[in-house]
Amino acid sequence: MYGEVAVHKTFAMITASPAIEPVARGHVRRTVSVLRQRVPFTSTVVLAMLLLAVLTGALWSAAADRVVYPFVAYGAPSFDAGRWWTMLTGPFFAVIPWYYLPMVGSFALCVGFAEWQMGTRRAMAVTIGGQIVSVLVATEFLALCRDSGWLWAERLAGSLDVGFSGGALAAVAVASATLRPPWRLRLRAGLWVYAGVAIVYVGTLADLVHFFALLLAIPVGGWLVGARRARETARPNVREWRLLTVAGLLLLTIAEVVMYFVPVAGPFGSADGVSLSGLELVVLVLLVVPMLNGLRKGSRVAWRWAVALSAFVALQGVVLVTLIGLTNVLGSEYDTVGLPLYFMDSLLWMVELGALLVVRHAFRVPSRRRLRRRTEEPGQALARTLLGQHGGSTLSWMTTWPANRYFVSEDGGSYLAYRRHAGVAVALGDPIAPDGTAAATITEFTTMCENSGLVPCVFSATEATVAATRELGWQHVQVAEDNVLDLADLEFRGKAWQDVRTALNKAAKQNIEFRLVRLADQPESILAQVRALSEEWMSGKGMPEMGFTLGGLDEAMDPATRVGVAVDAEGTVHGVTSWLPVHTGAGKVSGWTLDVMRRSAHGFRPVMEFLIASACLAFREEGARFVSLSGAPLARSRECGPGHVLERALESLGKLMEPYYGFRSLHAFKAKFQPRRVPLYLAFRDEADLPRIGLALSRAYLPDLRLRELTKLARKMSKGPAVSGQSRMRTVLAGQPLPTTAH
């Protein structure tokens, strides 16, 4: 929703601009420049394909119907006639006009990816070599089989073909060796599903070329890309075993669909009498679709259904073999049409059954009903005990808040707090663990998630935790910055501290007092004013209060939380801040983290500067070493520009949400205190998890957001906010008060 609104707003701005044509031309020039520099081979071949298609008329009339087709297309007849040049001419044409779309598109995608990953020279050599070798091997295979009585081989040995698809598949198969293990397996599984279904159930010359292209390219991929580019090959983990079984079941289901809609005679004969009826096909698809999703998550129920289905189909083949054997013994006759394909189909189902049984350990996720029956997780008391013993990061006290769930390590000595949304376990901050055991805790947490059908990730992790997840092959992206003030040498001197000194001096002149208290111990007169400030702040938002890493008054009432209030001589509360303890082990609190910020819209204007500066001085007198002004979601310093695609998406979302929650204004406001920046990261297994993680984070921060409120937000955004993020930023940087606080 947010991204769609942003696209519409951007499009409206562009179309309203008089400079649209120069901007468009600039984008085109940059795109052409990138293509010329990064994928020159792919661009040249695609351009040559399209140019030849136009010049020869093959783009609007079938090349296969032309008289010159045998002199352009490759295959056994051309090679037998000595037309070896067809190896060079055939790749640039398509059999019929509409084939140009998949041919050119797949070549650009596959070879472009290979060239991007491997470099131009290597990609060019693999593509051209893969095309030539796969065509020659397929042709030689047919030459060896055409006199054997195999009707399919005899028919195919007399056919011709055009296209560069063999080389394109060889290129992407080799380039797959440059990918990380989960993506490498996904890509190769997808390639084999396509090639496997095509060769077994369709069986054209192109399908045979594709099959040999993959068969020859994948084993030598690591050697061809070079040791520097090739990724290490590890034993498949639980996720990859699940993916393999999903790929197998998907292949078999697609095969049934292909046999129904494309009843051609492949290498194992005709599909007549083998394909399912329309009703049977619908039932199969309705059964398999939820199975695929369940197997992907590791569901034990889905595994049982998949085993039952595979066993049922495989058993039919066994029964048929038994009946044929009895028929032979009795000397009876039977119809053999479709039997080879039927046996092959049954054999593939038997292989899928065997795979499901062998990797049954990957499917241990119980049903939702059994998950609900599990005993209650350890609660806040254990979390506070372990946090006091081991210490944590500046955000670790948030792990003790009520909405969290807890994963405790097997030895009971460490834990991770997490929120569960949209099938994702969003762990908050670093593991609370003894020194040197963070990686082990994350590994156990990941195993728990996989056994529960959850996607694991760690949000607002520090560099130490990112290093531990990196050892597991995880990825990370910066999502915020912590703002830390070291108190030992803190002095409000110099021009940079002018706003802070002014706030302290004005407060003294106006008899505004700073009190560092426990909110739960305050009289009702103070509590009522604090509640009123919070309600006033919320009423101006038009959006629900955010949670997760943003606390409210309920969290501020915790006796372990300190609260700073600014009170004048008449007892009026002008502002309030709450501070969370930062444990550093052995029960010691060495720092405090800023959480709640509330101020009166009509009270003392620089009250936030006054409250934060006064709290810093008070904590230093108590022996604290530092305070954290915390990190604002979707905001960070300008010098750390976004690089990762997710960072750019978060950058856009931050701009979109700024008029409503003011995260960037808050981040700029905290810069007044000259903090030390500490990056905070989102650690995740791989990019395929990001869409679900994004949904889970939105629900973690806005658990009470309803569809009506989301629609209202989108409508406001489409009209344009009354106060732009830029104006809020200028207000803060000019030294003006932050509008009714930004948290």
Phi, psi and omega in degrees: 000310181300312182297322181294317178299318180299319180296316180297318180296317180297318180297319179296319179297319183291315183292335178277352185272136177289347184264021186297319183294312176299322179296315179298317179298323178296319178296318180297316180298318179295319179297314179298320180296318179295316180297319181293325183277319188264325183227059182294323180295312180300314181298318181295315181294317179299316178298319179295319178302311183292321180295315178294325179297322179286314184294325182268352182080006181290348181283342180231358173221144188297128177294328182295341180269356182280151178295328184277358184305315179298341180268357179246321186278149178263162180150175183302317179300320179293317182291323178296330180273003178082014181270066183288342179294344179297341175296335181262331182272322184302320184299343187265005183234163174242152184297312179230160188304316186289347176291342180298327182297305178291327183292309181292318180297314181293324178295314180299319182289309186289308183287325176299317176298315180296318180293323178295321183278321189254343186099159187294310185298314182293317180296320179297316180296317181293318182294309181293314179296319179296321178297311183295312184294316182295322178292316181295317180295317179297318180294317179294322177300315180293324179296324180287332187259346189291338179261011183268358184090002178281107186300321180298315180295321178297317181293316184289331180295340178262007183259161178238161180208161174225168179119158183253019189291328178298315178294322180296316179293322177297320181295313182290329177294317178292317181295339179298338179293344180274352184272158174293156187312311183296320181286325178299314181293320180298315180295314181293323177297317178297319178297317181289326176299313179297307184293323181294312178298317184295315185287323184282319190252350177241297169075041172278174178298320178299320179296322178293319177298317179298317181300313181290328178299315178289317183300325182271330187276319186298315181298331183258009183302312181299323180288321184287326181281343179095152183297329184290324183269332185291137176272151180295144178261120181246165177296136182305136177268188185300315181299320183288325175297319178298317181298321180296317179292324176297316179298319179296314180294322178295318179302313183293324179290316177300323179300318179296322178295317180298316180298329180285315185269335182233074184281069180262169180265105179268197182297339181252020174099186184284154177273001178299128180082355181252322183294153180286161172284169181302316180295317180297322180294318179298316179298317180299313181296318180296328177284319189284323185304308176294330177298317181300316179294320179293318178297322178300325180273352181086024183292130177293324179295314179297322178298318180296318178295319180294320177297316180297316180295313181297318180295321180298313181291316180296322180296327177300319178296319179296317179298319181295319177299318179298316180295321178295320177299316178296322179297319178296319180296321182278351178077019180275164178258155178209157182280126183262001182296126177085352183297315180302315180293323179296317179295320178296318179298316179295323179296319179294321176296325178293322176296318178298319177299315179298318179297318179299320181288321182293321184256032181298338179295342181278356185237077183241007182286118182286171178290164180299324180297318179289326177298321180292335180281347183297155181294158180295145179286159175302148187256200186295327183300313179295320180299316181292325179295311181292324178296320177295325181287313189261338186079174181197196181273183181292344180258001190294331179297334178296339178289349179267001182287154191298329186286354183279153165254165186229132168254122180250135182298164184301325180275358178074010185259358181209163181207162170231130173269141182212159172248142181249114178215141173053035180074018181237136173261104182267099178286140183257115174073191183287154172299140173269102191207158174299158180304134176085001183245007182298317181297319179295321179295317179294322178298315178296320179298318179297318178298317177301317180297316180296325179281351178247005180072028182250152173268121181272146170202161179236121184254139181062044178272149176272177183299325181298317179290323177300320178298322179292319179289331178298327177294337178270002180086014181282165174251168178208158177212142180285133182241346181194178175225132172278144181245105188251133175249121174277122190276339187302315184251021183287121175219133183274063182244155178093168184296327183297335183259014186299317180298322181291316179298320179298318179297316179296318181292317179296321179298320179296319181292327182265012178057040176264124187257143174262130177235130176255108193226177166256121191300324182296338182269357185280153178293162184299329180298321178287315181300319181297320179292322178296318178297320180296320177299318181294317179294323177297318180296317182291324183295335180274356184273321186071010181219155181292157179290138181277156180234217179068268178261011179237109183277173177228200182293329178299316178290328180291340179282352178299130180300336179281348181266135177264146183232131175258129179234145176253114186235134178270184185294337180269002179086012180277131179272121181264337181189161181213142173228150175241149185230127181266140180290145175246108181276140179240022176102156179057032177073009185265137174257115184250356180199174182221146182243128179291133179236275184283138172227115178226141179216158177279138180290341185240013182262208181299121192293309181272042186293327181293317176300319180295314182295316183291315180297318180294321178296320179301315180294320181293318179294324179295321178296330179279353178104006178292147181265336183201163168230150175248128174276007176068172179251144176269131179301144175061028179217145177197175184291151184293330183292344178260076183294151181291138178240309179293149181301324178292323178298321178293323178295317178295325177299315179294318179295322177299318178295322182292321184274349186304315182296343185256327182239346172064032182299319183286325175297319178296318180297318179293323178299318181294338179296341177300335185266012176051053185283163171272126185276129177236113183294144175241141191235158164256119178256132184213161185292306177199172189296337180296338180276347191298318179302316180290323178296319178299317178295318180296319180295320179297322178286330178293318181282326182232067184293337183259007181290124181259166182301323180296319179291324178294320177295321178297318178297316180297321180294320177297317182295322181293330178278338181098129182290152180292326180239117183282159176298325181295321181292324176296319180295316180297324179298315181294313184292337178279359177089010179278163182292149177288126185301107177046036181067157183246023176220000000 
